[in-house]
């Protein structure tokens, strides 16, 4: 398996998913507006979304994939299949209980998560009804995560990458065609979540069957491997929770600032998530299985080389993205969002946050490469401890930037970015200290060539973008055309300079562990 091709495939599918998510948000806003029904929908989907990020997409893959990879390399197909059966059965039973509790206790959950709704009986009842419909999504998407971990280990990366696309397609379809059949159209959108969970899981079943890893209902409470996965999930869940806690605290800080601060951070974050998802999430997905296999084979040299390959890609692709987001923040934000009630002042305020995020984009994406360096060795506690230190450092920076330097909402974005850089630096330090990662020769020349290409990119964007004022007063299509050719020109110049300096795609080709 060529990991560079796998990265391109996963990134391309992630791009499609992000574009569809953007279309979905626009469509939902246009159809349902920002009234009572949409408020109820947002609250009703918050719990499934939070548990998906906390449990299915984060903690489980970190705990399961390394142990599954070890079994696959050392114990043969039959024992690996038993591990899959036992883990999936235990997980399915636990998820059934969680889903049942979510349905039965929906009134209590809404009372706790949205206490303001209690005073409005109609809104409260609608939110409870929607939560009871969306709760089963937790069951489906967690099993989807099991399937994704298995398929990624077998280098079937594109199959799990299609799952988010199916979610957005179902939600778009639900908004357009299912919602009109209900007295309260928003109910149709909630049912689209239920359908999406089923579709995402069903899509992966034929591929699991083809590799002989379709789980069977079989429980063995004495399975040592199953309990290893369970024990690893404890610190993994805690580690993922740290990021959610940090976001929650930042929201609290933002709510204390000027009206609009939450929204300005949100729109900047949406744009920052594009490179973070396209490169960071994709790299983490394809690296973890191969790193786990190298660890199972005791291939320390190949383990280190794979980390080195990932880091070089991070610097080569993230630095230009960070530079571009910082330089053309106003052009990008005005092109995408300056419509209707989103005014030029909102563009400028959001651009300050986007610049803050761009400073730390390299750290945000580097973590996706460095953390798997520990996860693949079944060491989750080290990244968790570093995550706690990062949380403390981020909040101290929040206090400094907001109350000391008066950077307002931009300080919150900057603290997130610098916190990620702190996180990645400490992860790197311990990987080096423990001899897990040894940099390959040539990093000095590599950085020098990157700096020359970045200088060329910066000059191209500077002279090509014009003044910020022309973007703020420009017309919609004029902005789109200008931004399109500016981005294409910037990409062409950057990679042309790298090519002239001797960079070739084949130099970054990398075979994954078999």
VEXNU-665593 format. One line per 4 residues: their letters; for each residue x negated, z, y negated of C-alpha. Coordinates in Angstrom, 1 decimal, always signed. Each point is the difference from the previous one (the first is absolute). Layout:
<tibas>
A) X Z Y  ... $
</tibas>
This chain:
<tibas>
XXXX) +0.0 +0.0 +0.0  -1.4 -1.1 -3.4  +0.7 +3.0 -2.2  -0.3 -2.1 -3.2 $
XXXX) +2.8 -2.4 +1.2  +2.0 +3.0 +1.1  -0.4 +1.6 -3.5  +1.1 -3.3 -1.6 $
XXXX) +3.1 -0.2 +2.3  +1.0 +3.6 -0.6  -0.6 -0.3 -3.8  +2.0 -3.2 -0.2 $
XXXX) +3.0 +1.6 +1.8  -0.3 +3.1 -2.2  +0.1 -2.2 -3.1  +3.2 -1.6 +1.3 $
XXXX) +1.5 +3.5 +0.6  -1.0 +1.1 -3.5  +1.6 -3.1 -1.6  +3.2 +0.5 +2.0 $
XXXX) +0.0 +3.7 -1.0  -0.2 -1.0 -3.6  +2.9 -2.5 +0.5  +1.9 +2.7 +1.8 $
XXXX) -0.4 +2.5 -2.9  +1.1 -2.6 -2.6  +3.0 -1.0 +2.1  +1.1 +3.6 +0.6 $
XXXX) -0.4 +0.8 -3.7  +2.1 -3.1 -0.9  +2.8 +0.6 +2.5  +0.3 +3.8 -0.1 $
XXXX) -1.5 +0.9 -3.4  -1.1 +3.5 -0.7  +3.3 +1.9 +0.4  +1.4 +2.5 +2.4 $
XXXX) -0.2 -2.2 +3.1  -3.6 -0.9 -0.5  -0.9 +3.6 -0.7  +1.6 +1.0 +3.3 $
XXXX) -1.8 -2.8 +1.8  -3.4 +1.0 -1.4  +0.4 +3.6 +1.1  +1.4 -0.9 +3.4 $
XXXX) -3.0 -2.2 +0.8  -2.6 +2.3 -1.4  -0.1 +2.2 +3.1  -0.4 -2.8 +2.5 $
XXXX) -2.6 -1.6 -2.3  -1.9 +3.2 -0.4  -0.1 +0.8 +3.7  -1.0 -3.6 +0.7 $
XXXX) -3.0 +0.3 -2.2  -0.8 +3.6 +1.1  +0.5 -0.4 +3.7  +0.4 -3.5 +1.4 $
XXXX) -2.4 -2.0 -2.1  -2.7 +2.6 -0.7  -0.3 +3.0 +2.3  +1.0 -1.6 +3.3 $
XXXX) -2.3 -2.9 -0.2  -2.9 +2.2 -1.0  +0.6 +2.3 +3.0  +1.1 -2.5 +2.6 $
XXXX) -2.1 -3.2 -0.4  -3.4 +1.6 +0.6  +1.1 +1.8 +3.2  +1.9 -3.1 +1.2 $
XXXX) -3.1 -2.0 -0.7  -2.1 +2.5 +2.0  +2.4 -0.2 +3.0  +0.1 -3.8 -0.2 $
XXXX) -3.8 -0.2 +0.2  -0.8 +2.7 +2.5  +3.0 +0.7 +2.2  +1.5 -3.3 +0.8 $
XXXX) +3.4 -1.6 -0.4  +2.1 +2.4 +2.2  -1.1 +3.3 -1.6  +0.3 -1.6 -3.5 $
XXXX) +3.5 -1.1 +0.9  +0.9 +3.5 +1.1  -1.3 +1.4 -3.3  +2.2 -2.5 -1.9 $
XXXX) +3.0 +0.9 +2.1  -0.4 +3.8 -0.4  -0.8 -0.1 -3.7  +2.9 -2.4 -0.8 $
XXXX) +2.4 +2.0 +2.0  -0.9 +3.3 -1.7  +0.1 -1.7 -3.4  +3.3 -1.6 +0.7 $
XXXX) +1.6 +3.3 +1.0  -1.4 +1.8 -3.1  +1.2 -2.9 -2.2  +3.4 +0.2 +1.5 $
XXXX) +0.2 +3.6 -1.0  -1.3 -0.7 -3.5  +2.6 -2.8 -0.4  +2.8 +2.2 +1.3 $
XXXX) -0.9 +2.8 -2.4  -0.2 -2.6 -2.8  +3.5 -1.1 +0.7  +1.6 +3.4 +0.5 $
XXXX) -1.9 +1.8 -2.8  +0.4 -2.9 -2.5  +2.1 +2.1 -2.5  -2.7 +2.8 +0.1 $
XXXX) -2.8 -2.5 -0.4  +1.6 -1.6 -3.0  +0.7 +3.4 -1.6  -3.7 +0.8 +0.3 $
XXXX) -1.4 -3.4 -1.0  +2.5 -0.9 -2.8  +1.7 +3.2 -1.1  +1.4 -1.7 -3.1 $
XXXX) +2.3 -2.1 +2.2  +1.9 +3.1 +1.2  +1.9 +0.1 -3.3  +1.3 -3.5 +0.6 $
XXXX) +2.1 +0.0 +3.2  +0.2 -3.8 +0.2  -3.7 -0.6 -0.4  -0.8 +2.8 +2.4 $
XXXX) +2.3 -1.3 +2.7  -1.3 -3.5 -0.3  -3.6 +1.1 +0.2  +0.7 +2.1 +3.1 $
XXXX) +1.8 -3.0 +1.6  -3.0 -2.3 -0.8  -2.5 +2.5 +1.3  +1.9 +0.2 +3.4 $
XXXX) -0.3 -3.8 +0.2  -3.7 -0.2 -0.9  -1.2 +3.0 +2.0  -0.4 -2.0 +3.3 $
XXXX) -2.6 -2.2 -1.8  -2.4 +2.9 +0.6  +0.4 -0.4 +3.7  -0.5 -3.7 +0.1 $
XXXX) -2.9 -0.2 -2.4  -2.0 +2.7 +1.8  +0.3 -1.9 +3.2  -1.0 -3.1 -1.9 $
XXXX) -3.2 +1.9 -0.9  -0.7 +0.7 +3.7  +0.4 -3.7 +0.7  -2.3 -0.9 -3.0 $
XXXX) -2.7 +2.4 +1.2  +0.0 -1.6 +3.5  +0.1 -3.6 -1.3  -2.7 +0.6 -2.5 $
XXXX) -2.3 +1.4 +2.7  +0.6 -3.3 +1.9  -0.9 -1.9 -3.2  +3.6 -1.2 -0.5 $
XXXX) -0.2 +0.9 -3.7  +2.4 -2.6 -1.3  +3.0 +1.3 +2.0  +0.2 +3.5 -1.6 $
XXXX) -0.7 -1.7 -3.4  +3.2 -1.9 +0.3  +2.1 +3.2 +0.2  +0.1 +0.8 -3.7 $
XXXX) +1.0 -3.6 -0.7  +3.0 +0.5 +2.4  +1.0 +3.2 -1.9  +0.1 -1.9 -3.3 $
XXXX) +1.8 -3.0 +1.4  +2.6 +2.4 +1.5  +0.4 +1.8 -3.3  +0.3 -3.2 -2.0 $
XXXX) +2.6 -1.3 +2.6  +1.9 +3.3 -0.2  +0.2 -0.1 -3.8  +1.2 -3.7 +0.0 $
XXXX) +2.2 -0.3 +3.0  +0.8 +3.4 +1.6  +0.8 +2.1 -3.1  +3.1 -2.1 -1.0 $
XXXX) +1.7 +1.0 +3.2  +0.2 +3.7 -1.0  +2.3 +1.7 -2.5  -3.2 +1.6 -1.3 $
XXXX) -2.5 -2.8 +0.2  -3.0 +2.3 +0.0  +1.1 +1.1 +3.5  -0.9 -3.4 +1.2 $
XXXX) -3.5 +0.4 -1.3  -0.4 +3.3 +1.8  +1.1 -1.8 +3.3  -2.7 -2.6 -0.7 $
XXXX) -2.6 +2.8 +0.4  +1.5 +0.9 +3.4  +0.0 -3.7 +1.0  -3.6 -0.4 -1.3 $
XXXX) -1.3 +2.8 +2.2  +1.6 -1.5 +3.1  -1.3 -3.5 -0.9  -3.6 +1.2 -0.7 $
XXXX) -0.1 +1.8 +3.4  +1.6 -2.8 +2.0  -2.4 -2.6 -1.5  -3.0 +1.8 +1.5 $
XXXX) +1.5 +0.6 +3.5  -0.9 -3.5 +1.5  -3.6 +0.3 -1.2  -0.3 +3.5 +1.6 $
XXXX) +1.5 -1.4 +3.2  -2.5 -2.9 +0.0  -3.0 +2.4 +0.0  +1.6 +2.3 +2.5 $
XXXX) +0.4 +2.9 -2.4  +3.8 +0.1 -0.4  +0.7 +3.8 +0.2  +2.2 +1.4 +2.7 $
XXXX) +2.0 +3.3 -0.3  -2.3 +2.4 +1.8  -0.9 +3.5 -1.0  -2.8 +2.1 +1.3 $
XXXX) -0.6 +3.2 -2.0  -3.3 +0.5 +1.9  -1.6 -3.2 -1.3  -3.2 +1.1 -1.8 $
XXXX) -0.3 -3.2 -2.0  +3.5 +0.3 -1.4  -0.7 +3.5 -1.2  -3.3 -1.2 -1.6 $
XXXX) +2.1 -2.4 -2.0  +2.4 +2.8 -1.0  -2.9 +2.3 -1.0  -1.6 -2.7 -2.1 $
XXXX) +3.3 -0.7 -1.8  +0.1 +3.5 -1.5  -3.0 -0.5 -2.4  +1.0 -3.7 -0.4 $
XXXX) +3.4 +0.9 -1.3  -1.5 +2.6 -2.3  -2.6 -2.6 -1.3  +2.7 -2.6 -0.8 $
XXXX) +2.0 +2.7 -1.7  -2.8 +0.6 -2.4  +0.5 -3.4 -1.6  +3.8 +0.5 -0.2 $
XXXX) -0.6 +3.4 -1.7  -2.4 -1.5 -2.5  +2.6 -2.7 -0.9  +2.7 +2.7 -0.3 $
XXXX) -2.2 +2.1 -2.4  -0.8 -3.1 -2.0  +3.7 -0.7 -0.3  +0.5 +3.6 -1.3 $
XXXX) -2.7 -0.5 -2.6  +1.4 -3.4 -1.0  +3.5 +1.6 -0.5  -1.6 +2.3 -2.6 $
XXXX) -1.3 -2.9 -2.1  +1.7 -2.5 -2.2  +3.2 -1.7 +1.2  -1.0 -3.1 +2.0 $
XXXX) -3.2 +1.5 +1.4  +1.4 +0.0 +3.6  +1.0 -3.6 -0.3  -3.2 -1.2 -1.6 $
XXXX) -2.0 +1.6 +2.9  +2.4 -1.5 +2.5  -0.4 -3.6 -1.3  -3.8 +0.3 -0.2 $
XXXX) +0.0 +1.5 +3.6  +2.0 -3.0 +1.3  -2.6 -2.4 -1.2  -2.9 +2.2 +1.2 $
XXXX) +1.6 +0.1 +3.5  -0.4 -3.8 +0.4  -3.8 +0.1 +0.5  +0.2 +3.4 +1.6 $
XXXX) +2.4 -1.2 +2.6  -1.4 -3.5 +0.5  -3.6 +1.2 +0.6  +0.0 +3.7 +0.5 $
XXXX) +2.9 +0.4 +2.5  -1.0 -3.2 +1.8  -3.6 +1.1 +0.4  +1.0 +3.4 +1.3 $
XXXX) +2.3 -1.6 +2.5  -2.5 -2.3 +1.5  -3.0 +2.4 -0.1  +1.5 +3.0 +1.7 $
XXXX) +0.5 -1.6 +3.5  -3.5 -1.6 +0.1  -1.7 +3.2 -1.3  +1.9 +1.9 +2.7 $
XXXX) -1.2 -2.4 +2.7  -3.6 +0.2 -1.2  +0.2 +3.8 +0.0  +1.4 +0.0 +3.6 $
XXXX) -3.0 -2.2 +1.0  -2.5 +2.2 -1.9  -1.1 -3.1 -2.0  -1.2 +1.9 -3.0 $
XXXX) -1.9 -3.0 -1.4  +3.0 -2.3 +0.1  +2.2 +2.8 -1.4  -2.3 +0.3 -3.0 $
XXXX) -0.2 -3.8 -0.4  +3.8 -0.3 +0.0  +0.3 +2.6 -2.8  -2.7 -1.8 -1.9 $
XXXX) +1.9 -3.3 +0.3  +3.2 +1.7 -1.2  -1.7 +1.5 -3.0  -1.6 -3.3 -1.1 $
XXXX) +3.4 -1.7 +0.1  +1.4 +2.9 -2.0  -2.5 -0.4 -2.8  +0.1 -3.8 +0.0 $
XXXX) +3.8 -0.2 -0.2  +1.0 +3.2 -1.8  -2.4 -0.1 -2.9  +1.4 -3.3 -1.4 $
XXXX) +3.5 +1.2 +0.6  -0.7 +3.2 -1.9  -1.7 -1.9 -2.9  +2.9 -2.4 -0.2 $
XXXX) +2.7 +2.7 +0.0  -1.8 +1.8 -2.7  -0.7 -3.0 -2.2  +3.3 -1.9 +0.3 $
XXXX) +2.3 +3.0 +0.4  +2.2 -1.1 -3.0  +0.3 -3.6 +1.2  +1.0 +1.0 +3.5 $
XXXX) +2.5 +2.7 -1.1  +1.6 -2.2 -2.7  +0.4 -2.9 +2.5  +1.6 +2.1 +2.7 $
XXXX) +2.0 +2.6 -1.8  +0.5 -0.8 -3.7  +3.6 -0.9 +0.2  +3.2 +1.5 -1.3 $
XXXX) -0.4 +3.7 -0.7  -3.7 +0.0 +1.0  -1.5 -0.4 -3.5  -3.5 -0.8 -1.3 $
XXXX) -0.7 +3.7 -0.6  +0.7 +0.6 +3.7  -2.5 -2.7 +1.0  -2.7 +1.6 -2.1 $
XXXX) +0.7 +3.5 +1.3  +0.1 -1.3 +3.6  -3.3 -1.9 -0.6  -1.7 +3.3 -0.9 $
XXXX) +1.0 +1.4 +3.4  -1.0 -3.2 +1.8  -3.5 +0.2 -1.6  -0.2 +3.6 +1.2 $
XXXX) +0.9 -1.0 +3.6  -2.4 -3.0 -0.1  -3.0 +2.4 -0.7  +0.6 +1.6 +3.4 $
XXXX) +1.2 -3.0 +2.1  -3.4 -0.2 +1.7  +0.4 +3.6 +1.2  +3.6 -0.5 +1.0 $
XXXX) -0.9 -2.9 +2.3  -3.4 +1.3 +1.2  +1.9 +3.1 +1.4  +1.8 -2.4 +2.3 $
XXXX) -3.3 -1.0 +1.6  -1.8 +3.3 -0.1  +2.8 +2.3 +1.3  +0.4 -2.0 +3.2 $
XXXX) -3.7 +0.7 +0.6  +1.1 +3.5 +0.7  +3.4 -0.7 +1.6  -1.5 -2.3 +2.6 $
XXXX) -2.3 +2.9 +1.1  +3.2 +2.1 +0.3  -1.2 +2.1 -2.9  +3.0 +0.4 -2.3 $
XXXX) -0.9 +3.4 -1.4  -2.9 -1.2 -2.1  +2.0 -2.6 -2.0  +2.8 +2.7 -0.3 $
XXXX) -2.5 +2.5 -1.5  -1.3 -2.7 -2.4  +3.6 -0.9 -0.8  +0.7 +3.6 -1.1 $
XXXX) -3.1 +0.1 -2.2  +1.1 -3.4 -1.5  +3.5 +1.5 -0.7  -1.6 +2.9 -1.9 $
XXXX) -2.4 -2.3 -1.9  +2.8 -2.4 -0.9  +2.2 +2.8 -1.4  -2.9 +1.5 -2.0 $
XXXX) -0.6 -3.5 -1.5  +3.7 -0.2 -0.8  -0.2 +3.2 -2.0  -3.2 -1.3 -1.8 $
XXXX) +1.3 -3.5 -0.7  +3.5 +1.0 -1.2  -0.5 +3.3 -1.8  -3.7 -0.2 -0.8 $
XXXX) -0.5 -3.7 -0.9  +3.6 -0.8 -0.8  -0.1 -3.2 +2.1  +3.7 +0.4 +0.8 $
XXXX) +1.4 -1.9 +3.0  -3.1 -2.2 +0.2  -1.9 +3.2 +0.9  +2.2 +0.4 +3.0 $
XXXX) -0.9 -3.5 +1.2  -3.7 +0.6 -0.7  +0.0 +3.3 +1.9  +1.5 -1.8 +3.1 $
XXXX) -2.7 -2.7 -0.3  -2.9 +2.4 -0.5  +1.3 +2.3 +2.7  -0.1 -2.9 +2.5 $
XXXX) -3.6 -0.7 -1.1  -0.8 +3.7 +0.6  +1.7 -0.2 +3.4  -1.9 -3.2 +1.1 $
XXXX) -3.3 +1.4 -1.2  +0.3 +3.2 +2.0  +1.1 -2.0 +3.1  -3.0 -2.2 -0.4 $
XXXX) -2.3 +2.9 -0.4  +1.1 +1.7 +3.2  -0.1 -3.3 +1.9  -3.6 -0.4 -1.1 $
XXXX) -0.9 +3.6 +0.5  +1.2 +0.0 +3.6  -1.7 -3.2 +0.8  +3.3 -1.8 +0.7 $
XXXX) -0.7 -2.7 -2.6  -3.4 -1.6 -0.8  +0.1 -2.7 -2.6  -1.3 -3.4 +1.0 $
XXXX) -2.9 -1.5 -2.0  +0.8 -2.2 -3.0  +2.4 +2.2 -2.0  -2.1 -0.3 -3.2 $
XXXX) +0.0 -3.8 -0.1  +3.7 +0.1 +1.0  +0.9 +2.1 -3.0  -2.1 -2.1 -2.4 $
XXXX) +1.8 -3.2 +1.1  +3.3 +1.8 -0.4  -0.8 +1.1 -3.5  -0.9 -3.6 -1.0 $
XXXX) +3.3 -1.3 +1.4  +2.0 +2.8 -1.7  -1.6 -0.8 -3.3  +1.1 -3.6 +0.4 $
XXXX) +3.5 +1.1 +0.9  +0.2 +2.4 -2.9  -1.1 -2.7 -2.5  +2.5 -2.4 +1.5 $
XXXX) +2.9 +2.4 -0.4  -1.1 +1.1 -3.4  +0.0 -3.5 -1.5  +2.9 -1.2 +2.1 $
XXXX) +2.6 +2.7 -0.7  +0.0 -0.2 -3.8  +1.5 +2.8 -2.1  +2.3 +2.6 +1.5 $
XXXX) +2.5 -0.7 -2.9  +0.6 -3.5 +1.2  +1.1 +1.3 +3.4  +2.3 +2.6 -1.5 $
XXXX) +1.8 -2.6 -2.1  -0.2 -2.9 +2.5  +2.8 -1.6 +1.9  +0.6 +0.6 +3.7 $
XXXX) -1.2 -3.4 +1.5  -2.9 -0.3 -2.4  -1.3 +3.4 +1.2  +0.5 -1.0 +3.6 $
XXXX) -2.0 -3.3 -0.4  -2.7 +1.7 -2.0  -0.4 +2.9 +2.4  +0.0 -2.3 +3.0 $
XXXX) -2.8 -2.3 -1.2  -2.0 +3.0 -1.3  +0.1 +1.7 +3.4  -0.8 -3.2 +1.8 $
XXXX) -2.9 -0.7 -2.3  -1.3 +3.6 +0.3  +0.0 -0.1 +3.8  -1.6 -3.4 +0.0 $
XXXX) -2.8 +1.0 -2.4  -0.7 +3.3 +1.9  -0.3 -1.6 +3.4  -1.8 -3.1 -1.3 $
XXXX) -2.7 +2.3 -1.4  -0.3 +1.9 +3.2  -0.3 -3.3 +1.9  -2.7 -1.1 -2.3 $
XXXX) -1.8 +3.2 +0.6  +0.0 -0.5 +3.7  +3.2 +1.7 +1.2  +1.7 -1.8 +2.9 $
XXXX) +3.2 +0.9 +1.9  -1.9 -0.1 +3.3  -2.2 +2.9 -1.3  +3.0 +2.3 +0.1 $
XXXX) +1.3 -1.1 +3.3  +0.2 +2.9 +2.4  +1.0 +0.4 +3.6  +2.2 +2.9 +0.9 $
XX) -0.7 +2.2 +3.0  +1.5 -1.4 +3.1 $
</tibas>
